[in-house]
Amino acid sequence: MDKDSIFNAKDGFQPLIKKAKKKSLKKIIIVSTIVTVSIFMVLGIIFIIAYNQMQHSMEEYLSVKMEQSEIYGANIHFDKSTTSFSIDSAINQDQYVKEIAGIPYTWYNEQTWFKIYDSPTTIYDNSITSTDSWQFYRNGQRVVNFYVPGGKKVEDDRKLLQSLASTSVVEIGISFKKEMNTNQVLKQFPTAQWAWVQNPDVEVSVRPGYVIGDYAYGFTITSPEKGTDNIAEDVKNFEKVLSNLSQKDEKDTNVEPLIKSIKQKGTVQMSGIILTGKVKDLLPLIEQDSVNYVSVGVIIPY
């Protein structure tokens, strides 16, 4: 190699070459750092936006679920909720109970998985089951059925109710021969806990004319002993929740036919009720002339 070559380690150009290499390396490091930081910043911004979107979705979804629990499912009430978060998702668990003569009875838990990259996924831990496509069960307990007013007389659970120990605490669903207003209901059933308001187009049936109680629409009668003024407030809240659910982004589309039906009738009419208590106290009530169908639900002890 020529001794005067710039690649000669002993020539005078080496300090300049080393200096140039250092500058080039610094530029590469600076550019790489800027690019890396920029990428992480963009990814961070995307992640924050996606996470905030997930939280908004949670709030909207849970808001609908909370309001829906007020009007959906016979004698089913929201009890409590817990949420656990991970880096890219959250799992929310809601617990629902039935009130059986003042005794809270856990009915089911519902888990909803929220993700930053997908829509919510709801998992029912304890779905209703049936061996005969007629009587459904949840947690080993009977699910009440309702029978649409105006239907012919059919066999029901009266004999089952009469066969139980008189001190057993039970839940029963009563379906009327024809719809009744609030005054009529309280006069005949002063301890009614929950009122079924028939939704003719969307309720889930087990057979034609029957409705599964867990999928029925209605409202809790908060204090029947306070009379018609108090139940009027319950009806007012029921109509308000229906209206709210029909307007939300994650709306319950099933409420629209019910709202239309109520408007056509001019008032909220009840097609049935839920009663709970000791067998000996309930037996006289099922003898009312307005009763067309009786369905036994939760039995304590079973």
DAJO-V402001 format. One record per pair of residues at least 24 apart in sequence whose C-alpha atoms are under 10 Angstrom apart, sorted by the first residue. I is the first residue (numbers start at 1). GAP is how many residues later the second one is. D is the distance in Angstrom with one decimal. If there is no record, write none. Layout:
BEGIN
i={I | I}
gap={GAP | GAP}
d={D | D}
END
This chain:
BEGIN
i={47 | 47 | 47 | 47 | 48 | 49 | 50 | 50 | 50 | 50 | 50 | 51 | 51 | 51 | 51 | 51 | 51 | 51 | 51 | 52 | 53 | 53 | 53 | 54 | 54 | 54 | 54 | 54 | 54 | 54 | 54 | 54 | 54 | 55 | 55 | 55 | 55 | 55 | 57 | 57 | 57 | 57 | 57 | 57 | 57 | 58 | 58 | 58 | 58 | 58 | 58 | 58 | 58 | 58 | 60 | 60 | 60 | 60 | 61 | 61 | 61 | 61 | 61 | 61 | 61 | 62 | 62 | 62 | 62 | 63 | 63 | 63 | 64 | 64 | 64 | 64 | 64 | 64 | 64 | 64 | 65 | 65 | 65 | 65 | 65 | 66 | 67 | 67 | 67 | 67 | 67 | 67 | 68 | 68 | 68 | 68 | 68 | 68 | 68 | 68 | 69 | 69 | 69 | 69 | 70 | 70 | 70 | 70 | 70 | 70 | 70 | 70 | 71 | 71 | 71 | 71 | 71 | 71 | 71 | 71 | 71 | 71 | 71 | 71 | 71 | 71 | 71 | 72 | 72 | 72 | 72 | 72 | 72 | 72 | 72 | 72 | 73 | 73 | 73 | 73 | 73 | 73 | 73 | 73 | 73 | 73 | 73 | 74 | 74 | 74 | 74 | 74 | 74 | 74 | 74 | 74 | 74 | 74 | 74 | 74 | 74 | 74 | 74 | 74 | 74 | 74 | 74 | 74 | 75 | 75 | 75 | 75 | 75 | 75 | 75 | 75 | 75 | 75 | 75 | 75 | 75 | 75 | 75 | 75 | 75 | 75 | 75 | 75 | 76 | 76 | 76 | 76 | 76 | 76 | 76 | 76 | 76 | 77 | 77 | 77 | 77 | 78 | 78 | 78 | 79 | 79 | 79 | 80 | 81 | 81 | 81 | 82 | 83 | 83 | 83 | 84 | 85 | 86 | 87 | 87 | 88 | 88 | 88 | 88 | 89 | 89 | 89 | 89 | 89 | 89 | 89 | 90 | 90 | 90 | 90 | 91 | 91 | 91 | 91 | 92 | 93 | 93 | 93 | 98 | 98 | 99 | 99 | 99 | 99 | 100 | 100 | 100 | 100 | 100 | 100 | 100 | 100 | 100 | 100 | 100 | 100 | 100 | 101 | 101 | 101 | 101 | 101 | 101 | 101 | 101 | 102 | 102 | 103 | 103 | 103 | 103 | 105 | 105 | 106 | 107 | 107 | 107 | 107 | 108 | 108 | 128 | 133 | 133 | 134 | 134 | 134 | 134 | 134 | 135 | 135 | 135 | 135 | 136 | 136 | 136 | 136 | 136 | 137 | 137 | 138 | 138 | 138 | 139 | 140 | 140 | 141 | 141 | 141 | 141 | 141 | 141 | 142 | 142 | 142 | 142 | 142 | 142 | 142 | 142 | 143 | 143 | 143 | 143 | 143 | 143 | 143 | 143 | 143 | 143 | 144 | 144 | 144 | 144 | 144 | 144 | 144 | 144 | 144 | 144 | 144 | 144 | 144 | 144 | 145 | 145 | 145 | 145 | 145 | 145 | 145 | 145 | 145 | 145 | 145 | 145 | 145 | 145 | 145 | 145 | 145 | 145 | 146 | 146 | 146 | 146 | 146 | 146 | 146 | 146 | 146 | 146 | 146 | 146 | 146 | 146 | 146 | 146 | 146 | 146 | 146 | 146 | 146 | 146 | 147 | 147 | 147 | 147 | 147 | 147 | 147 | 147 | 147 | 147 | 147 | 147 | 147 | 147 | 147 | 147 | 147 | 147 | 147 | 147 | 148 | 148 | 148 | 148 | 148 | 148 | 148 | 148 | 148 | 148 | 148 | 148 | 148 | 148 | 148 | 149 | 149 | 149 | 149 | 149 | 149 | 149 | 149 | 149 | 149 | 149 | 149 | 149 | 149 | 149 | 150 | 150 | 150 | 150 | 150 | 150 | 150 | 151 | 151 | 151 | 151 | 151 | 151 | 151 | 151 | 152 | 152 | 152 | 152 | 153 | 153 | 153 | 154 | 154 | 154 | 155 | 155 | 155 | 156 | 156 | 156 | 156 | 156 | 157 | 157 | 157 | 157 | 157 | 158 | 158 | 158 | 158 | 158 | 158 | 158 | 159 | 160 | 160 | 160 | 161 | 161 | 161 | 161 | 161 | 161 | 161 | 161 | 161 | 161 | 162 | 162 | 162 | 162 | 163 | 164 | 164 | 164 | 164 | 164 | 165 | 165 | 165 | 165 | 166 | 166 | 166 | 166 | 166 | 166 | 167 | 167 | 167 | 167 | 167 | 167 | 167 | 168 | 168 | 168 | 168 | 168 | 168 | 168 | 168 | 169 | 169 | 169 | 169 | 169 | 169 | 169 | 169 | 169 | 169 | 169 | 169 | 170 | 170 | 170 | 170 | 170 | 170 | 170 | 170 | 170 | 170 | 170 | 170 | 170 | 171 | 171 | 171 | 171 | 171 | 171 | 171 | 171 | 171 | 171 | 171 | 171 | 171 | 172 | 172 | 172 | 172 | 172 | 172 | 172 | 172 | 172 | 172 | 172 | 172 | 172 | 172 | 173 | 173 | 173 | 173 | 173 | 173 | 173 | 173 | 173 | 173 | 173 | 173 | 174 | 174 | 174 | 174 | 174 | 174 | 174 | 174 | 174 | 174 | 174 | 174 | 174 | 174 | 175 | 175 | 175 | 175 | 175 | 175 | 175 | 175 | 175 | 175 | 175 | 175 | 176 | 176 | 176 | 176 | 176 | 176 | 176 | 176 | 176 | 176 | 176 | 177 | 177 | 177 | 177 | 177 | 177 | 177 | 178 | 178 | 178 | 178 | 178 | 178 | 178 | 179 | 179 | 179 | 179 | 179 | 179 | 180 | 180 | 180 | 180 | 180 | 180 | 181 | 181 | 181 | 181 | 181 | 182 | 182 | 182 | 182 | 182 | 182 | 182 | 182 | 182 | 182 | 183 | 183 | 183 | 183 | 183 | 184 | 184 | 184 | 185 | 185 | 185 | 185 | 185 | 185 | 185 | 185 | 186 | 186 | 186 | 186 | 186 | 186 | 187 | 187 | 188 | 188 | 188 | 188 | 189 | 189 | 189 | 189 | 189 | 189 | 189 | 190 | 190 | 190 | 190 | 190 | 190 | 190 | 191 | 191 | 191 | 191 | 191 | 191 | 191 | 191 | 191 | 191 | 191 | 192 | 192 | 192 | 192 | 192 | 192 | 192 | 192 | 192 | 192 | 192 | 193 | 193 | 193 | 193 | 193 | 193 | 193 | 193 | 193 | 193 | 194 | 194 | 194 | 194 | 194 | 194 | 194 | 194 | 194 | 194 | 194 | 194 | 195 | 195 | 195 | 195 | 195 | 195 | 195 | 195 | 195 | 195 | 195 | 196 | 196 | 196 | 196 | 196 | 196 | 196 | 197 | 197 | 197 | 197 | 197 | 197 | 197 | 197 | 198 | 198 | 198 | 198 | 198 | 198 | 198 | 198 | 199 | 199 | 199 | 199 | 199 | 199 | 199 | 199 | 199 | 199 | 200 | 200 | 200 | 201 | 201 | 201 | 201 | 201 | 201 | 202 | 202 | 202 | 202 | 202 | 202 | 203 | 213 | 213 | 213 | 217 | 217 | 217 | 218 | 218 | 218 | 218 | 218 | 219 | 219 | 220 | 220 | 221 | 221 | 232 | 235 | 235 | 235 | 236 | 238 | 239 | 239}
gap={40 | 41 | 69 | 70 | 68 | 67 | 38 | 65 | 66 | 67 | 68 | 36 | 37 | 38 | 39 | 63 | 64 | 65 | 66 | 64 | 62 | 63 | 64 | 34 | 35 | 36 | 60 | 61 | 62 | 63 | 64 | 65 | 66 | 34 | 35 | 59 | 60 | 61 | 57 | 58 | 59 | 62 | 63 | 192 | 193 | 32 | 33 | 34 | 54 | 55 | 56 | 57 | 61 | 62 | 188 | 189 | 190 | 191 | 51 | 53 | 59 | 187 | 188 | 189 | 190 | 30 | 32 | 50 | 188 | 182 | 185 | 187 | 177 | 180 | 181 | 184 | 185 | 186 | 187 | 188 | 29 | 180 | 185 | 186 | 187 | 28 | 171 | 173 | 174 | 175 | 177 | 178 | 149 | 173 | 174 | 176 | 177 | 183 | 184 | 187 | 27 | 148 | 150 | 172 | 147 | 148 | 149 | 150 | 167 | 168 | 171 | 172 | 123 | 124 | 125 | 126 | 145 | 146 | 147 | 148 | 149 | 166 | 167 | 168 | 170 | 171 | 184 | 124 | 141 | 142 | 143 | 144 | 145 | 146 | 147 | 148 | 25 | 121 | 123 | 139 | 140 | 141 | 142 | 143 | 144 | 145 | 146 | 24 | 69 | 70 | 71 | 72 | 99 | 119 | 120 | 121 | 122 | 138 | 139 | 140 | 141 | 142 | 143 | 144 | 145 | 146 | 199 | 200 | 24 | 25 | 69 | 96 | 98 | 118 | 119 | 120 | 121 | 138 | 139 | 141 | 143 | 144 | 145 | 146 | 198 | 199 | 200 | 201 | 29 | 30 | 31 | 32 | 118 | 137 | 138 | 143 | 144 | 27 | 29 | 30 | 143 | 29 | 30 | 31 | 25 | 27 | 30 | 29 | 28 | 29 | 30 | 29 | 28 | 29 | 30 | 29 | 29 | 29 | 28 | 29 | 26 | 27 | 28 | 29 | 24 | 25 | 26 | 27 | 28 | 29 | 31 | 24 | 25 | 26 | 30 | 24 | 29 | 30 | 31 | 30 | 29 | 30 | 31 | 73 | 200 | 72 | 94 | 177 | 199 | 69 | 70 | 71 | 72 | 93 | 175 | 176 | 177 | 178 | 197 | 198 | 199 | 200 | 68 | 69 | 70 | 92 | 174 | 175 | 176 | 177 | 174 | 175 | 66 | 173 | 174 | 197 | 193 | 195 | 33 | 31 | 32 | 34 | 191 | 30 | 31 | 86 | 73 | 74 | 71 | 72 | 73 | 76 | 78 | 71 | 77 | 160 | 162 | 70 | 76 | 77 | 78 | 161 | 160 | 161 | 76 | 159 | 160 | 159 | 158 | 162 | 155 | 156 | 157 | 158 | 159 | 161 | 29 | 30 | 153 | 154 | 155 | 156 | 157 | 160 | 28 | 29 | 30 | 69 | 70 | 71 | 152 | 153 | 154 | 155 | 27 | 28 | 29 | 30 | 67 | 68 | 69 | 70 | 130 | 150 | 151 | 152 | 153 | 154 | 27 | 28 | 29 | 30 | 60 | 61 | 65 | 66 | 67 | 68 | 69 | 70 | 71 | 148 | 149 | 150 | 151 | 152 | 27 | 28 | 29 | 30 | 50 | 52 | 59 | 60 | 63 | 64 | 65 | 66 | 67 | 70 | 125 | 126 | 127 | 128 | 146 | 147 | 148 | 149 | 26 | 27 | 28 | 29 | 30 | 51 | 58 | 60 | 61 | 62 | 63 | 64 | 65 | 66 | 124 | 125 | 145 | 146 | 147 | 148 | 27 | 28 | 29 | 30 | 31 | 50 | 52 | 60 | 61 | 62 | 63 | 123 | 124 | 144 | 145 | 26 | 27 | 28 | 29 | 30 | 31 | 49 | 60 | 61 | 121 | 122 | 123 | 142 | 143 | 144 | 26 | 27 | 28 | 29 | 59 | 121 | 142 | 25 | 26 | 27 | 57 | 58 | 59 | 141 | 142 | 25 | 57 | 140 | 141 | 24 | 139 | 140 | 138 | 139 | 140 | 137 | 138 | 139 | 136 | 137 | 138 | 139 | 140 | 136 | 137 | 138 | 139 | 140 | 125 | 128 | 129 | 135 | 136 | 137 | 138 | 135 | 134 | 135 | 136 | 118 | 119 | 121 | 122 | 125 | 133 | 134 | 135 | 136 | 138 | 117 | 118 | 120 | 121 | 116 | 114 | 115 | 116 | 135 | 138 | 113 | 114 | 115 | 136 | 112 | 113 | 114 | 115 | 116 | 117 | 110 | 111 | 112 | 113 | 114 | 133 | 134 | 109 | 110 | 111 | 112 | 131 | 132 | 133 | 134 | 107 | 108 | 109 | 110 | 111 | 112 | 113 | 129 | 130 | 131 | 132 | 133 | 105 | 106 | 107 | 108 | 109 | 112 | 126 | 127 | 128 | 129 | 130 | 131 | 132 | 103 | 104 | 105 | 106 | 107 | 108 | 111 | 124 | 125 | 126 | 127 | 128 | 129 | 101 | 102 | 103 | 104 | 105 | 107 | 110 | 114 | 122 | 123 | 124 | 125 | 126 | 127 | 40 | 99 | 100 | 101 | 102 | 103 | 113 | 120 | 121 | 122 | 123 | 124 | 97 | 98 | 99 | 100 | 101 | 111 | 112 | 116 | 117 | 118 | 119 | 120 | 121 | 122 | 35 | 95 | 96 | 97 | 98 | 99 | 115 | 116 | 117 | 118 | 119 | 120 | 94 | 95 | 96 | 97 | 112 | 113 | 114 | 115 | 116 | 117 | 118 | 94 | 95 | 112 | 113 | 114 | 115 | 116 | 91 | 92 | 93 | 94 | 112 | 113 | 114 | 89 | 90 | 91 | 92 | 93 | 111 | 88 | 89 | 90 | 91 | 92 | 110 | 86 | 87 | 88 | 89 | 90 | 45 | 46 | 47 | 49 | 50 | 53 | 85 | 86 | 87 | 88 | 44 | 45 | 46 | 48 | 49 | 44 | 86 | 106 | 39 | 43 | 84 | 85 | 86 | 87 | 88 | 105 | 35 | 38 | 39 | 41 | 42 | 45 | 40 | 41 | 97 | 100 | 101 | 102 | 35 | 84 | 85 | 86 | 96 | 97 | 99 | 33 | 34 | 35 | 36 | 37 | 85 | 95 | 30 | 32 | 33 | 34 | 82 | 83 | 84 | 85 | 86 | 91 | 94 | 28 | 29 | 30 | 31 | 32 | 33 | 80 | 81 | 82 | 83 | 84 | 26 | 27 | 28 | 29 | 30 | 31 | 80 | 81 | 82 | 83 | 24 | 25 | 26 | 27 | 28 | 30 | 76 | 78 | 79 | 80 | 81 | 82 | 24 | 25 | 26 | 40 | 74 | 75 | 76 | 77 | 78 | 79 | 80 | 24 | 73 | 74 | 75 | 76 | 77 | 78 | 61 | 65 | 71 | 72 | 73 | 74 | 75 | 76 | 60 | 63 | 64 | 70 | 71 | 72 | 73 | 74 | 55 | 56 | 57 | 58 | 59 | 60 | 61 | 62 | 63 | 72 | 57 | 58 | 61 | 53 | 54 | 55 | 56 | 57 | 60 | 51 | 52 | 53 | 54 | 55 | 56 | 51 | 61 | 82 | 84 | 37 | 38 | 41 | 50 | 52 | 53 | 54 | 55 | 51 | 54 | 53 | 54 | 52 | 53 | 36 | 32 | 33 | 34 | 32 | 30 | 28 | 29}
d={9.7 | 8.5 | 8.0 | 9.7 | 9.5 | 9.0 | 9.0 | 9.0 | 5.3 | 7.3 | 9.9 | 9.0 | 7.3 | 8.2 | 10.0 | 10.0 | 8.3 | 5.5 | 8.9 | 8.4 | 9.6 | 7.2 | 9.5 | 9.1 | 8.0 | 8.7 | 6.7 | 6.4 | 5.2 | 8.3 | 8.7 | 8.5 | 8.8 | 9.5 | 8.9 | 8.4 | 9.3 | 8.6 | 8.0 | 9.5 | 9.5 | 8.3 | 8.0 | 10.0 | 9.0 | 8.9 | 9.8 | 8.8 | 9.3 | 9.4 | 6.9 | 9.5 | 9.9 | 8.0 | 8.2 | 7.8 | 6.9 | 9.5 | 9.6 | 9.8 | 8.3 | 9.6 | 9.0 | 6.4 | 9.0 | 9.1 | 9.6 | 9.5 | 9.6 | 9.4 | 9.3 | 9.1 | 9.7 | 8.8 | 6.7 | 7.6 | 9.2 | 6.8 | 6.9 | 7.8 | 9.6 | 9.5 | 9.6 | 9.8 | 9.4 | 9.8 | 9.7 | 9.9 | 6.3 | 8.6 | 8.3 | 7.3 | 9.3 | 7.7 | 8.4 | 9.7 | 7.4 | 9.6 | 7.9 | 9.7 | 8.8 | 9.7 | 9.4 | 10.0 | 9.2 | 8.2 | 6.5 | 7.5 | 9.2 | 7.8 | 7.8 | 9.6 | 9.8 | 9.6 | 9.3 | 9.4 | 8.5 | 5.6 | 5.0 | 5.0 | 7.8 | 9.5 | 6.6 | 9.4 | 7.6 | 7.9 | 9.8 | 9.4 | 9.1 | 7.5 | 6.5 | 5.9 | 4.6 | 6.2 | 7.6 | 9.8 | 9.8 | 9.7 | 9.2 | 8.9 | 6.1 | 4.2 | 5.1 | 5.2 | 6.2 | 7.5 | 8.8 | 8.6 | 9.3 | 8.0 | 9.3 | 9.7 | 8.6 | 9.6 | 6.8 | 7.9 | 7.3 | 8.9 | 5.2 | 5.5 | 7.4 | 6.1 | 7.2 | 7.1 | 8.1 | 8.6 | 8.5 | 7.2 | 6.9 | 8.8 | 9.8 | 9.1 | 9.6 | 7.4 | 5.9 | 8.6 | 9.6 | 8.5 | 8.4 | 9.8 | 9.0 | 8.2 | 7.1 | 9.8 | 9.3 | 6.9 | 9.1 | 9.7 | 9.6 | 9.4 | 7.6 | 9.4 | 9.2 | 9.5 | 7.6 | 9.7 | 9.0 | 9.5 | 9.6 | 9.0 | 8.9 | 9.9 | 10.0 | 9.9 | 9.2 | 8.7 | 9.9 | 9.7 | 9.5 | 9.5 | 9.7 | 9.6 | 9.5 | 9.4 | 9.8 | 9.9 | 9.4 | 9.5 | 9.7 | 9.3 | 8.8 | 6.2 | 5.8 | 8.2 | 7.2 | 5.5 | 4.3 | 6.1 | 8.7 | 9.6 | 9.9 | 5.2 | 6.6 | 8.9 | 9.7 | 8.8 | 9.6 | 9.5 | 9.6 | 9.3 | 9.7 | 9.6 | 10.0 | 9.3 | 8.9 | 8.9 | 8.9 | 8.1 | 9.9 | 7.3 | 6.8 | 6.3 | 9.8 | 9.6 | 8.6 | 5.6 | 6.9 | 9.7 | 9.9 | 7.7 | 8.7 | 8.4 | 7.1 | 7.9 | 8.1 | 9.3 | 8.4 | 5.2 | 5.0 | 8.0 | 8.7 | 8.7 | 9.4 | 9.9 | 10.0 | 9.5 | 8.9 | 9.5 | 9.0 | 7.3 | 7.2 | 9.0 | 9.7 | 7.9 | 7.8 | 8.8 | 6.8 | 8.6 | 9.6 | 5.9 | 7.5 | 9.7 | 9.5 | 8.3 | 9.1 | 9.8 | 10.0 | 8.9 | 8.2 | 9.8 | 9.9 | 9.6 | 8.9 | 9.4 | 9.9 | 10.0 | 9.4 | 9.9 | 9.1 | 9.0 | 9.8 | 6.9 | 5.5 | 7.2 | 9.5 | 7.9 | 9.4 | 10.0 | 9.2 | 7.0 | 4.6 | 5.6 | 7.9 | 9.9 | 9.5 | 9.6 | 9.5 | 7.3 | 6.6 | 7.1 | 8.6 | 7.7 | 5.1 | 7.2 | 8.2 | 6.9 | 5.9 | 9.2 | 8.8 | 6.6 | 5.1 | 7.6 | 8.9 | 8.9 | 5.5 | 5.9 | 4.7 | 8.1 | 9.1 | 6.7 | 8.8 | 8.8 | 8.8 | 8.4 | 6.6 | 5.6 | 4.7 | 5.0 | 8.3 | 9.6 | 9.0 | 9.2 | 8.3 | 5.8 | 8.2 | 8.2 | 6.6 | 7.0 | 5.7 | 9.2 | 8.5 | 9.4 | 9.1 | 9.7 | 8.4 | 5.6 | 5.0 | 6.4 | 6.3 | 8.4 | 8.6 | 7.2 | 8.9 | 9.8 | 10.0 | 7.5 | 7.9 | 7.2 | 9.4 | 8.4 | 5.6 | 8.0 | 9.0 | 9.8 | 9.4 | 9.6 | 9.1 | 5.8 | 4.6 | 6.3 | 9.1 | 9.8 | 8.5 | 8.3 | 8.0 | 6.4 | 8.6 | 9.1 | 7.1 | 7.9 | 8.2 | 8.5 | 9.2 | 7.7 | 8.9 | 9.1 | 5.3 | 6.1 | 7.5 | 7.1 | 8.7 | 9.3 | 9.1 | 6.9 | 5.7 | 4.9 | 4.8 | 6.5 | 10.0 | 9.1 | 8.5 | 9.8 | 9.8 | 6.4 | 8.5 | 9.7 | 7.8 | 9.2 | 8.4 | 5.7 | 5.9 | 8.8 | 9.3 | 10.0 | 8.9 | 9.7 | 7.5 | 9.1 | 9.9 | 7.0 | 9.5 | 8.5 | 9.6 | 8.9 | 9.6 | 8.6 | 9.9 | 9.0 | 6.7 | 7.7 | 8.2 | 7.4 | 9.9 | 9.7 | 7.8 | 8.9 | 9.0 | 5.9 | 5.6 | 6.4 | 8.9 | 8.0 | 5.6 | 5.3 | 6.1 | 9.7 | 8.5 | 8.1 | 9.7 | 8.5 | 6.2 | 7.7 | 8.2 | 9.8 | 9.9 | 9.2 | 7.7 | 7.0 | 9.5 | 8.9 | 7.7 | 10.0 | 9.0 | 8.8 | 6.9 | 10.0 | 9.7 | 7.6 | 8.7 | 9.7 | 7.3 | 9.4 | 9.9 | 7.1 | 9.4 | 9.1 | 9.7 | 8.9 | 7.1 | 8.4 | 9.6 | 6.6 | 4.9 | 4.9 | 8.3 | 9.5 | 9.2 | 8.9 | 5.3 | 6.0 | 6.7 | 9.0 | 9.4 | 9.5 | 8.1 | 5.4 | 5.8 | 8.4 | 7.0 | 5.9 | 6.4 | 8.4 | 7.1 | 5.1 | 4.4 | 6.3 | 9.3 | 9.7 | 9.6 | 8.3 | 6.0 | 5.1 | 7.1 | 9.2 | 8.3 | 5.5 | 5.7 | 6.2 | 6.6 | 8.8 | 7.4 | 6.9 | 5.6 | 4.5 | 6.1 | 8.6 | 9.2 | 7.0 | 5.9 | 4.4 | 6.9 | 8.9 | 9.2 | 9.4 | 8.6 | 6.1 | 5.0 | 5.2 | 6.6 | 8.9 | 8.4 | 5.8 | 5.4 | 6.3 | 8.9 | 9.7 | 8.5 | 9.6 | 6.8 | 5.5 | 4.5 | 5.5 | 7.8 | 9.2 | 8.1 | 7.2 | 5.9 | 4.6 | 6.5 | 8.9 | 10.0 | 8.1 | 5.8 | 5.0 | 6.4 | 7.2 | 8.7 | 5.4 | 5.4 | 6.3 | 7.7 | 9.6 | 7.6 | 9.5 | 6.5 | 7.5 | 5.8 | 4.8 | 6.5 | 9.0 | 10.0 | 9.2 | 6.1 | 4.2 | 6.7 | 9.0 | 8.5 | 6.1 | 5.7 | 5.0 | 6.5 | 8.4 | 8.3 | 5.7 | 5.4 | 8.4 | 9.8 | 9.0 | 5.5 | 4.8 | 5.1 | 6.9 | 9.2 | 8.1 | 9.0 | 8.5 | 5.6 | 6.0 | 4.9 | 8.0 | 9.5 | 8.7 | 6.8 | 9.0 | 7.5 | 8.9 | 8.5 | 9.5 | 5.8 | 5.3 | 4.7 | 7.7 | 9.3 | 8.9 | 5.6 | 5.2 | 6.6 | 8.4 | 9.1 | 8.2 | 7.0 | 5.1 | 6.1 | 9.0 | 9.4 | 7.0 | 9.9 | 7.2 | 7.8 | 8.8 | 9.9 | 8.2 | 7.4 | 7.3 | 8.4 | 6.3 | 9.8 | 8.9 | 9.5 | 9.8 | 9.6 | 9.9 | 9.9 | 9.7 | 9.8 | 8.0 | 9.8 | 8.9 | 8.5 | 9.6 | 9.8 | 7.0 | 8.7 | 7.2 | 7.5 | 8.9 | 9.0 | 9.4 | 8.1 | 7.6 | 9.7 | 8.7 | 9.0 | 8.8 | 9.9 | 8.5 | 7.2 | 9.6 | 9.2 | 9.7 | 6.1 | 6.7 | 9.6 | 8.4 | 9.8 | 9.9 | 9.0 | 8.7 | 6.1 | 7.3 | 10.0 | 9.2 | 6.9 | 8.3 | 9.3 | 9.9 | 10.0 | 8.9 | 6.8 | 9.3 | 9.1 | 6.7 | 9.4 | 9.7 | 6.4 | 6.1 | 5.3 | 8.0 | 8.8 | 6.0 | 5.1 | 7.1 | 8.2 | 7.5 | 7.2 | 5.7 | 5.7 | 7.5 | 7.1 | 5.7 | 4.4 | 5.3 | 8.3 | 9.8 | 10.0 | 8.6 | 5.5 | 5.0 | 7.4 | 9.8 | 5.5 | 6.4 | 6.9 | 9.7 | 9.3 | 6.2 | 7.6 | 6.0 | 4.4 | 6.5 | 9.5 | 9.1 | 8.7 | 5.7 | 5.6 | 4.9 | 5.5 | 7.9 | 8.4 | 9.2 | 7.3 | 6.4 | 4.9 | 5.6 | 7.3 | 8.9 | 7.7 | 9.0 | 9.7 | 9.7 | 8.2 | 7.2 | 6.0 | 8.4 | 8.4 | 8.0 | 9.5 | 7.0 | 5.2 | 8.9 | 9.8 | 7.7 | 9.4 | 9.8 | 7.7 | 7.5 | 8.2 | 8.3 | 9.8 | 9.8 | 6.7 | 8.1 | 9.7 | 9.6 | 6.3 | 8.8 | 9.9 | 7.9 | 8.8 | 8.5 | 9.6 | 9.6 | 9.3 | 9.7 | 8.7 | 8.7 | 9.9 | 8.3 | 9.5 | 9.3 | 8.9 | 9.9 | 9.6 | 9.6 | 9.3 | 9.5 | 9.7 | 9.9 | 9.3 | 7.2 | 9.8 | 9.3 | 9.2 | 9.9 | 8.5}
END
